[in-house]
Amino acid sequence: MVNEPEGMMHRRTFLALLGTGLTAPAHEWMLAQPPQDVASTTGRPLAGEVVDHLDAITASLRRMDDHLGSGQTLGLVRQHLRTVVGVLRERSYPDSVGRRLHATAGELLRLAGWLSFDGGQHTQAQRFWIAGLYQANAAGDRGLGANILGFMSCQAKDLGQLRQAVTLAETARTTYPATSPKVSVILDLRAAEAYANNRSEIDTRRALDNAFDRFSDSRPEHGDPDWSYWINEAQAHAQAGYCYVKLEDWARARDHLRTALRLQDNEFTREGALRNALLATTYVQQEQPELDRAIALGDQAVQTLTGQVTSARCIKHVRNLVSTLRPYRRTPAVRRFCQDARDLITT
């Protein structure tokens, strides 16, 4: 086989992220039937409680990401994933344990994809998520697969593939059997973000209304999956605020983002930085800019992203804030903030 130049290979890989390359896995997921039996007869028997321990480590890694971000967590997730894959290949277990192992591997692949996406590594993120879809199918876990499609929708909108983002988000919603209200909230909010980026105001509001209405739903029949722990009213308001920023409805965006900051706790350090950056942007973009408030919030975001948590995704929103402040660079406070943010946004 003729070796192609490295630049050409990277370009071809990136192009695979565009157009139908983003949505083809969603169509495969819709049509795929889970295997009837995933039991293994290879190696020593594996007790079901071992999966409990593996899942406990996965839960710890998810929460570690909330505090440290992608840069310091991805390596640990990959190590744990190798352990789970090794167990899948080298031990024997019945179908019930096998499905749990596949679900654990699928969730770790979802998490690795998220950490790669948060760190700006889009090609790597897509590879993890596609592999995660196969594991979710082997586990027969429609919720896990729908959640992965929701994350792929986030990636699509960041890449400017807005139609594909909507397709992925809606595929996630329609393929999920809605056994957990929290998961349904997550999927509604993903759809709202996709619609907001596509400037579809009516669809955005409808999806947001569905999400907030589900918070009053009764207890789910089968319980909420552990990976849905992060969705609460603070996060829902934060994502609604993001949607209204994209729709340039600064007043509604500000109301939701203020509520998110008021309701949030200390567990979501990175998300707090993101909310501050978005809220600061609303103060700059409103008809009568409030630069002092914007800079105070921007300073908090920069401080968090410099000293506590790593997130290329959040840094992008600080960069956007700096851009919106450009017309006011003659103001000493604005000039000082832009200088302080420079080291962060150029790394």
matplotlib code that plots the C-alpha trace (Angstrom):
import matplotlib.pyplot as plt

x = [0.0, 1.4, 1.9, 0.0, 1.5, 0.6, -1.2, -3.4, -4.2, -5.3, -7.4, -9.1, -9.8, -11.2, -13.5, -14.9, -16.4, -18.4, -21.7, -23.0, -20.0, -21.5, -25.0, -24.2, -23.6, -27.0, -28.8, -26.9, -27.8, -31.5, -31.5, -29.1, -30.5, -28.7, -27.1, -29.1, -26.3, -23.0, -21.9, -18.2, -16.6, -13.0, -10.8, -11.6, -15.2, -16.0, -18.2, -20.9, -19.7, -16.5, -18.6, -19.8, -16.2, -15.5, -18.6, -17.7, -14.3, -16.2, -18.5, -15.4, -13.8, -17.0, -17.0, -13.2, -13.8, -16.3, -13.4, -10.3, -11.5, -10.4, -6.6, -6.1, -8.7, -8.6, -5.5, -7.1, -10.3, -8.2, -6.4, -9.6, -11.1, -8.2, -8.9, -12.6, -11.8, -9.3, -11.9, -14.4, -11.9, -10.2, -12.8, -15.9, -19.3, -23.0, -25.1, -26.3, -22.7, -21.6, -24.2, -23.2, -19.5, -20.5, -22.5, -19.5, -17.2, -19.7, -20.0, -16.2, -16.0, -18.7, -16.7, -13.5, -15.2, -16.6, -13.1, -11.6, -14.3, -13.9, -10.1, -10.8, -9.7, -12.7, -11.5, -10.6, -13.9, -15.8, -13.9, -14.6, -18.3, -18.8, -17.1, -19.4, -22.5, -21.4, -20.9, -24.2, -25.9, -24.2, -25.4, -29.0, -28.8, -30.9, -30.4, -26.6, -26.7, -29.1, -26.9, -23.9, -25.8, -26.7, -23.0, -22.3, -25.0, -23.0, -19.9, -21.8, -23.0, -19.5, -18.2, -20.9, -22.8, -26.1, -28.5, -26.5, -26.7, -30.5, -30.6, -28.4, -30.4, -33.7, -32.5, -31.5, -34.9, -36.9, -34.9, -35.0, -38.0, -38.3, -37.9, -36.0, -37.2, -33.7, -32.4, -35.3, -34.4, -30.8, -32.0, -34.5, -31.8, -29.4, -32.2, -32.8, -29.1, -29.1, -32.2, -30.8, -27.7, -29.8, -31.8, -35.1, -36.6, -40.0, -38.4, -35.9, -38.5, -40.6, -37.7, -36.8, -40.4, -40.4, -37.2, -38.4, -41.8, -40.1, -38.5, -42.0, -42.3, -42.9, -40.1, -38.8, -39.8, -36.3, -34.3, -32.0, -28.6, -25.7, -24.3, -27.3, -26.3, -25.2, -28.5, -30.4, -32.3, -29.0, -27.7, -31.0, -31.1, -27.5, -28.2, -31.4, -29.2, -26.8, -29.7, -30.9, -27.4, -27.4, -30.8, -29.4, -32.2, -29.9, -32.6, -33.8, -30.3, -29.3, -32.3, -31.5, -27.7, -28.2, -30.5, -28.0, -25.2, -27.5, -28.5, -25.1, -22.9, -19.2, -19.1, -19.3, -16.2, -15.8, -19.5, -19.4, -16.6, -18.7, -21.8, -19.8, -18.3, -21.8, -23.4, -20.6, -21.3, -25.0, -24.0, -21.7, -24.3, -27.3, -28.5, -26.8, -23.6, -22.6, -18.9, -18.0, -20.3, -19.1, -15.4, -16.1, -17.7, -15.0, -12.3, -14.0, -14.0, -10.4, -9.3, -11.1, -9.8, -6.2, -5.9, -8.5, -9.8, -8.8, -11.3, -10.7, -14.4, -14.8, -11.7, -13.5, -16.3, -13.8, -12.3, -15.7, -16.1, -12.9, -14.1, -17.3, -15.3, -13.1, -15.1, -14.4, -10.7, -9.9, -11.6, -8.8, -10.7, -11.5, -7.9, -6.7, -9.1, -8.1, -4.5, -5.1, -7.1, -4.5, -2.3, -5.3, -6.9, -3.6, -2.6]
y = [0.0, 3.4, 5.7, 9.0, 12.2, 12.9, 16.2, 14.4, 11.7, 14.2, 16.1, 12.9, 12.0, 15.4, 15.2, 12.0, 14.1, 16.1, 15.5, 12.0, 10.8, 12.3, 10.7, 7.3, 5.7, 7.0, 5.2, 2.0, 2.4, 2.7, -0.5, -2.6, -5.5, -6.4, -9.9, -12.6, -13.8, -12.2, -14.8, -15.9, -19.3, -18.0, -18.0, -18.0, -17.3, -13.7, -12.8, -10.2, -8.1, -7.4, -5.4, -3.4, -2.4, -1.5, 0.7, 2.4, 3.4, 4.7, 6.8, 8.3, 9.1, 10.9, 13.1, 13.7, 15.2, 17.7, 19.1, 18.6, 18.7, 16.7, 17.3, 15.5, 12.8, 11.3, 9.2, 7.6, 6.8, 5.1, 3.0, 1.9, 1.2, -1.1, -3.0, -3.5, -4.6, -7.1, -8.5, -8.8, -10.7, -12.9, -14.0, -16.2, -15.0, -15.5, -13.3, -11.0, -10.2, -9.8, -7.2, -5.3, -5.4, -4.1, -1.3, -0.4, -0.4, 1.7, 4.3, 4.6, 5.1, 7.7, 9.4, 9.2, 10.7, 13.6, 14.3, 14.3, 16.6, 18.9, 19.0, 19.9, 16.4, 15.9, 13.0, 11.0, 11.8, 10.5, 7.2, 6.7, 7.4, 5.1, 2.3, 3.2, 2.8, -0.8, -1.6, -0.1, -2.3, -5.4, -4.4, -3.8, -0.4, 2.1, 4.9, 4.7, 4.7, 7.6, 9.5, 8.9, 10.2, 13.3, 14.0, 13.4, 16.1, 18.5, 17.8, 18.3, 21.8, 22.8, 21.7, 23.8, 20.8, 22.1, 19.9, 16.8, 18.1, 18.2, 14.7, 13.2, 14.8, 13.8, 10.3, 10.1, 11.2, 8.9, 5.8, 6.1, 4.4, 7.2, 4.9, 7.6, 11.2, 12.4, 10.8, 12.3, 15.7, 15.3, 14.3, 17.2, 19.7, 18.3, 18.8, 22.3, 23.2, 21.8, 23.8, 27.0, 26.7, 26.2, 29.4, 27.4, 29.4, 27.6, 24.2, 25.3, 26.6, 23.4, 21.2, 23.4, 23.3, 19.5, 19.3, 21.5, 19.7, 16.3, 17.5, 17.0, 13.5, 10.6, 8.2, 6.2, 2.6, 1.3, 4.0, 6.6, 5.5, 6.7, 8.6, 10.9, 12.2, 15.6, 16.7, 18.9, 22.2, 24.2, 22.4, 22.7, 26.5, 26.7, 24.9, 27.0, 30.1, 28.8, 28.3, 31.8, 33.2, 31.4, 32.9, 36.3, 36.7, 38.3, 38.9, 35.3, 34.0, 36.2, 35.0, 31.3, 31.7, 33.7, 31.0, 28.3, 30.1, 30.5, 26.9, 25.3, 23.7, 23.2, 20.0, 21.5, 23.7, 23.7, 24.3, 27.3, 28.8, 28.2, 29.9, 32.9, 33.4, 33.1, 35.4, 37.9, 37.8, 38.7, 41.9, 43.0, 42.2, 43.9, 47.2, 49.1, 47.1, 46.7, 46.2, 46.1, 43.2, 41.4, 41.8, 40.6, 37.5, 37.0, 37.3, 34.5, 32.3, 33.0, 32.3, 29.0, 27.8, 28.9, 27.4, 24.7, 23.0, 22.2, 22.6, 23.7, 24.0, 26.5, 28.4, 28.8, 30.7, 33.0, 33.7, 34.6, 37.0, 38.7, 39.1, 40.7, 43.1, 44.2, 47.4, 48.6, 47.9, 51.6, 51.1, 50.4, 47.6, 45.9, 46.2, 44.7, 41.8, 41.0, 41.0, 38.7, 36.3, 36.3, 33.6, 31.3, 31.6, 31.3, 28.0]
z = [0.0, -0.9, 2.1, 1.8, 3.1, 6.8, 6.0, 3.4, 5.9, 8.6, 6.1, 5.0, 8.6, 9.3, 6.3, 7.6, 10.4, 7.9, 6.1, 6.2, 8.0, 11.1, 10.8, 9.3, 12.8, 13.9, 11.1, 11.8, 15.5, 14.6, 12.5, 14.6, 16.7, 19.9, 19.9, 21.5, 23.7, 24.7, 27.1, 27.0, 27.7, 27.6, 30.7, 34.3, 35.5, 36.4, 39.3, 38.8, 41.7, 39.8, 37.4, 40.5, 41.3, 37.6, 37.6, 40.8, 39.3, 36.2, 38.4, 40.2, 36.8, 35.7, 38.8, 38.6, 35.2, 36.7, 38.9, 36.7, 33.1, 30.1, 30.2, 33.5, 33.3, 29.8, 30.4, 33.5, 31.5, 28.8, 31.3, 32.9, 29.5, 28.7, 31.9, 31.1, 27.5, 28.8, 31.1, 28.2, 26.1, 28.7, 31.2, 31.1, 32.1, 31.5, 29.2, 32.1, 33.2, 29.6, 28.9, 32.0, 30.9, 27.4, 29.0, 31.2, 28.1, 26.2, 28.9, 29.2, 25.5, 25.8, 28.5, 26.6, 23.6, 25.7, 27.2, 23.7, 22.5, 25.5, 24.7, 21.0, 19.7, 17.4, 15.3, 18.4, 20.0, 17.0, 17.1, 20.7, 20.3, 17.3, 19.3, 22.2, 20.0, 19.2, 22.9, 23.8, 21.2, 22.5, 26.0, 24.7, 26.3, 24.3, 26.8, 26.6, 22.8, 22.7, 25.1, 22.8, 19.8, 21.9, 22.4, 18.7, 18.1, 20.2, 18.2, 14.9, 15.9, 17.0, 13.6, 11.9, 10.7, 11.9, 9.9, 11.0, 14.6, 14.5, 12.8, 15.5, 18.4, 17.0, 16.3, 20.0, 21.1, 18.9, 19.6, 23.4, 25.1, 27.7, 30.7, 32.7, 32.8, 33.5, 30.3, 28.4, 29.8, 28.6, 25.1, 24.9, 25.9, 23.2, 20.7, 21.9, 21.5, 17.9, 17.0, 18.6, 16.5, 13.5, 14.4, 14.8, 17.6, 17.8, 17.8, 20.4, 22.8, 22.3, 23.2, 26.2, 27.4, 27.2, 29.2, 32.0, 32.1, 32.6, 35.9, 37.5, 36.1, 38.5, 39.4, 36.4, 36.1, 36.0, 37.8, 36.4, 35.1, 37.1, 34.1, 34.2, 37.7, 36.3, 35.0, 37.4, 37.2, 37.3, 34.3, 32.4, 33.0, 31.8, 28.6, 28.1, 28.6, 25.9, 23.5, 24.0, 23.5, 20.1, 19.4, 20.5, 23.0, 25.6, 28.3, 28.4, 28.2, 31.1, 33.2, 32.7, 33.2, 36.4, 37.7, 36.8, 38.7, 41.7, 41.8, 41.0, 43.6, 43.8, 41.9, 38.5, 38.3, 34.6, 33.9, 36.3, 34.1, 31.0, 32.6, 33.7, 30.1, 28.5, 31.0, 30.5, 26.8, 27.4, 29.3, 26.4, 23.7, 25.2, 23.9, 26.7, 27.5, 31.2, 30.8, 34.5, 35.1, 31.9, 33.0, 36.5, 35.2, 32.6, 35.2, 37.2, 34.1, 33.3, 36.9, 37.0, 33.6, 34.4, 37.9, 38.4, 35.3, 31.7, 28.9, 25.4, 24.9, 27.7, 26.5, 23.1, 24.9, 26.6, 23.2, 22.0, 24.9, 24.1, 20.5, 21.6, 23.7, 20.9, 20.1, 23.7, 23.8, 24.5, 27.9, 30.4, 32.2, 28.9, 27.7, 31.0, 30.8, 27.2, 28.2, 31.1, 28.9, 26.2, 27.7, 28.2, 24.8, 22.8, 24.4]

ax = plt.figure().add_subplot(projection="3d")
ax.plot(x, y, z, "-o")
ax.set_aspect("equal")
plt.show()
